Amino acid sequence: MNTQSLHHAEALLENKPARLAAIGLLLALLSACGSEVTTRSSASLFSSGGPTPAALLGTGGTGEAQCSNFDSTSIRLAGRVTTYYNNGVLQEDKVRVRITSLVEAFSTNSNYYIQAFRWKIGSSGSAEIDSTPVQFNFEKGSGAASPMTTDVSSVNLTSIAAYRTAHNIAGTTPIEFFANTTMVVKAVDYNWQALKIVVYDGSQTPATVVGQSDFLLPIFQANPNSYAATHSPILAVMHPFYSQRGTVLSEGDWANRTTSYCF
């Protein structure tokens, strides 16, 4: 049974006009238990392997984004995020992150460090951020059977240098380190909708924020119009295709566009 499709159907129940359709969808999903809805190729069957670059359609043809990106234009903090698979099985409480651009001073200042925080839209309609940073570890390349680091809640220039030396990671800069590893963020199940990555300067007390970026946690609807119709505007503007809402595409085409973010 495709678990993320079941969550999608349950979410539809909150929308009164869609309840009857959603009930039918839930019945169809329940009858499919025990079988795989989406076929995965052998390329995705290794530990931490991400989704294969193909159209990812849920039950009923709803396009799903399993890969996305983030980019803060005010400061340089950008990257990509994907779902996490272990031997072909989706791990709903983990995502894979790769930072592709950082605040320049991070490369020379060991007082700078990175943390990540999960958040969601609460019942009041406002953002609720968990103030405790989430744990993450690093795997080699695009994923390995075992992590090369223990779980940590922050990373800086000093720890990156230690990881590079201990595990023979190519490159000399933090960005080269991130390019050759996968950051596996934990405890981000479907109770949470977004992740905030923050770069701090710890030379002051309290530490000051020098860069941050927010992004949606996959899986979510690839069609920005469908997503906006069922989610808070706070989340809708974070959709990777929010600026393309006027474009008319099929659900499958929207899903296909998200595969450019896969790694």
C-alpha positions as CSV (number, residue, x, y, z in Angstrom):
1,M,0.0,0.0,0.0
2,N,1.3,3.5,-0.9
3,T,1.4,5.2,2.6
4,Q,1.8,8.7,1.3
5,S,-1.3,8.4,-0.9
6,L,-3.3,7.3,2.1
7,H,-2.1,10.4,4.0
8,H,-3.2,12.5,1.0
9,A,-6.6,10.9,0.9
10,E,-7.0,11.5,4.7
11,A,-6.1,15.2,4.2
12,L,-8.9,15.5,1.6
13,L,-11.4,14.5,4.2
14,E,-10.9,17.9,5.9
15,N,-12.3,19.6,2.7
16,K,-16.1,19.0,2.9
17,P,-16.8,19.1,-0.9
18,A,-14.1,16.5,-1.4
19,R,-15.2,14.1,1.3
20,L,-17.3,11.7,-0.8
21,A,-14.5,11.4,-3.4
22,A,-11.9,11.0,-0.6
23,I,-13.9,8.2,1.0
24,G,-13.9,6.3,-2.3
25,L,-10.2,6.9,-2.6
26,L,-9.5,5.6,0.9
27,L,-11.5,2.4,0.1
28,A,-9.5,1.9,-3.0
29,L,-6.3,2.4,-1.1
30,L,-7.3,0.0,1.6
31,S,-8.1,-2.7,-0.9
32,A,-4.6,-2.3,-2.4
33,C,-2.9,-3.1,0.9
34,G,-0.1,-5.7,0.5
35,S,0.9,-4.5,-3.0
36,E,3.3,-1.8,-4.2
37,V,1.5,1.0,-6.1
38,T,4.7,2.5,-7.4
39,T,7.3,0.3,-9.1
40,R,10.9,1.1,-8.2
41,S,13.8,0.2,-10.4
42,S,16.8,-1.6,-9.0
43,A,18.7,1.7,-9.0
44,S,16.7,2.8,-5.9
45,L,17.1,-0.4,-3.9
46,F,20.3,0.4,-2.1
47,S,20.3,1.9,1.3
48,S,19.3,5.6,1.3
49,G,18.7,5.5,-2.5
50,G,16.4,8.2,-3.6
51,P,13.4,8.0,-6.0
52,T,14.2,7.1,-9.6
53,P,14.0,10.1,-12.0
54,A,10.6,9.3,-13.5
55,A,7.0,10.6,-13.1
56,L,5.9,9.7,-9.5
57,L,2.1,9.4,-9.5
58,G,0.0,8.5,-6.6
59,T,-3.3,6.7,-6.7
60,G,-5.8,8.6,-8.9
61,G,-3.0,10.3,-10.9
62,T,-2.0,12.8,-8.3
63,G,1.5,14.0,-9.0
64,E,3.9,13.7,-6.0
65,A,7.0,15.7,-5.4
66,Q,9.7,13.5,-3.8
67,C,12.5,15.9,-4.7
68,S,12.6,19.6,-4.2
69,N,15.0,22.6,-3.8
70,F,15.5,25.6,-1.5
71,D,17.2,28.9,-2.2
72,S,17.3,32.0,-0.1
73,T,18.1,35.0,-2.4
74,S,19.0,37.4,0.4
75,I,21.9,35.3,1.6
76,R,23.6,32.4,-0.1
77,L,21.9,29.3,1.4
78,A,20.6,26.9,-1.2
79,G,20.3,23.2,-1.8
80,R,18.1,20.2,-2.6
81,V,16.0,17.7,-0.6
82,T,14.6,14.3,-1.5
83,T,12.8,11.4,0.2
84,Y,14.8,8.7,1.8
85,Y,14.5,5.0,0.8
86,N,16.1,2.0,2.5
87,N,16.3,-1.0,0.2
88,G,13.4,0.4,-1.8
89,V,11.2,1.2,1.2
90,L,10.2,4.8,1.9
91,Q,11.4,6.0,5.3
92,E,8.8,8.6,6.2
93,D,10.7,10.1,9.1
94,K,13.9,11.0,7.2
95,V,14.9,13.2,4.3
96,R,18.1,13.6,2.3
97,V,19.6,17.1,2.0
98,R,22.4,18.4,0.0
99,I,23.5,22.0,0.5
100,T,24.8,23.6,-2.7
101,S,25.5,27.2,-1.7
102,L,26.5,28.7,1.7
103,V,27.2,32.0,3.3
104,E,30.8,32.7,2.2
105,A,32.2,33.3,5.7
106,F,31.3,29.7,6.6
107,S,34.4,28.5,4.7
108,T,36.8,30.4,6.9
109,N,35.1,30.9,10.2
110,S,34.7,28.0,12.6
111,N,32.3,30.0,14.8
112,Y,29.7,29.5,12.0
113,Y,27.6,26.4,12.4
114,I,24.5,24.9,10.8
115,Q,21.3,23.6,12.5
116,A,17.9,22.5,11.2
117,F,14.4,22.9,12.7
118,R,11.2,21.2,11.8
119,W,7.9,23.1,11.7
120,K,4.3,23.0,10.8
121,I,1.1,25.1,10.5
122,G,-0.8,24.8,13.8
123,S,-4.5,24.8,14.4
124,S,-4.4,28.6,14.7
125,G,-3.1,28.9,11.2
126,S,0.3,30.2,12.2
127,A,3.7,28.5,12.0
128,E,4.8,26.4,14.9
129,I,8.5,25.7,15.1
130,D,10.1,23.1,17.2
131,S,12.9,25.0,19.0
132,T,14.9,21.8,19.5
133,P,17.2,21.3,16.5
134,V,16.7,18.0,14.7
135,Q,19.4,15.3,14.5
136,F,21.2,14.4,11.3
137,N,24.1,12.4,10.1
138,F,26.2,12.1,6.9
139,E,26.5,9.3,4.4
140,K,29.1,9.1,1.7
141,G,28.1,10.1,-1.8
142,S,24.5,9.8,-2.7
143,G,23.9,7.4,0.2
144,A,25.5,4.4,1.8
145,A,24.4,1.3,3.8
146,S,25.8,2.9,7.0
147,P,26.3,6.5,8.0
148,M,29.8,7.7,8.3
149,T,29.1,9.9,11.3
150,T,27.1,9.7,14.5
151,D,23.8,11.7,14.9
152,V,24.5,15.4,15.6
153,S,22.5,18.5,15.8
154,S,25.0,20.9,14.3
155,V,28.0,21.0,11.9
156,N,30.8,23.6,11.4
157,L,34.1,24.0,9.7
158,T,36.0,22.0,12.3
159,S,33.7,19.0,12.3
160,I,33.6,19.0,8.5
161,A,37.4,18.9,8.4
162,A,37.4,15.9,10.8
163,Y,34.8,14.0,8.8
164,R,36.7,14.6,5.6
165,T,40.0,13.3,7.1
166,A,38.4,10.3,8.8
167,H,36.5,9.2,5.7
168,N,38.7,10.3,2.8
169,I,36.1,12.8,1.4
170,A,37.4,14.7,-1.6
171,G,37.7,18.4,-1.7
172,T,38.9,21.2,0.6
173,T,35.8,23.5,1.1
174,P,32.5,22.9,2.9
175,I,30.6,23.0,-0.3
176,E,32.8,20.3,-1.8
177,F,32.2,18.2,1.4
178,F,28.4,18.6,0.9
179,A,28.7,17.7,-2.8
180,N,30.4,14.4,-1.8
181,T,28.1,13.4,1.0
182,T,24.4,13.2,1.9
183,M,23.0,14.9,5.0
184,V,20.3,12.6,6.4
185,V,17.8,14.6,8.6
186,K,15.7,12.6,11.1
187,A,12.4,12.9,13.0
188,V,10.7,14.7,10.1
189,D,7.6,12.4,9.7
190,Y,4.3,13.6,8.2
191,N,3.4,15.4,11.4
192,W,5.8,18.1,10.1
193,Q,5.4,20.1,6.9
194,A,8.6,22.1,6.5
195,L,12.2,22.4,7.5
196,K,14.3,25.5,8.4
197,I,18.0,25.3,7.9
198,V,19.9,28.1,9.8
199,V,23.5,29.3,9.7
200,Y,24.5,30.8,13.0
201,D,27.5,32.9,14.1
202,G,28.4,31.5,17.5
203,S,31.0,34.1,18.3
204,Q,28.3,36.1,20.1
205,T,25.9,35.2,22.9
206,P,23.3,34.5,22.0
207,A,24.4,33.3,18.6
208,T,23.2,35.4,15.7
209,V,21.5,34.2,12.5
210,V,23.5,35.0,9.4
211,G,21.5,32.9,7.0
212,Q,18.4,30.7,6.8
213,S,16.2,29.0,4.3
214,D,12.8,27.2,4.7
215,F,11.5,24.4,2.4
216,L,8.7,21.9,2.2
217,L,9.3,18.4,3.4
218,P,8.6,15.8,0.7
219,I,6.2,14.1,-0.1
220,F,3.9,16.9,-1.3
221,Q,1.7,17.7,-4.3
222,A,3.9,18.7,-7.3
223,N,1.2,20.8,-8.8
224,P,1.5,24.2,-7.0
225,N,-2.2,25.0,-7.7
226,S,-3.4,21.7,-6.1
227,Y,-1.0,22.3,-3.2
228,A,-2.2,25.8,-2.6
229,A,-5.9,24.7,-2.6
230,T,-5.4,22.5,0.4
231,H,-2.6,24.1,2.4
232,S,-1.9,27.4,4.2
233,P,-0.6,30.3,2.2
234,I,2.4,30.3,4.4
235,L,3.3,26.9,3.0
236,A,2.0,27.5,-0.6
237,V,4.5,30.3,-1.2
238,M,7.3,27.9,-0.4
239,H,6.4,25.5,-3.2
240,P,9.2,25.2,-5.7
241,F,6.8,26.0,-8.6
242,Y,4.8,28.7,-6.8
243,S,5.9,31.3,-9.4
244,Q,4.7,29.0,-12.2
245,R,1.0,28.7,-11.0
246,G,-0.3,30.0,-14.3
247,T,1.3,27.2,-16.3
248,V,-1.1,24.5,-17.4
249,L,0.4,21.1,-17.0
250,S,-0.8,17.6,-16.2
251,E,-0.2,16.2,-12.8
252,G,2.4,13.8,-14.3
253,D,4.2,16.7,-16.0
254,W,4.4,18.6,-12.7
255,A,5.8,15.5,-11.0
256,N,8.3,15.1,-13.8
257,R,9.6,18.6,-13.3
258,T,10.5,17.8,-9.7
259,T,12.9,15.0,-10.8
260,S,15.4,17.7,-11.8
261,Y,16.0,18.2,-8.1
262,C,16.8,14.6,-7.4
263,F,20.3,13.5,-6.5
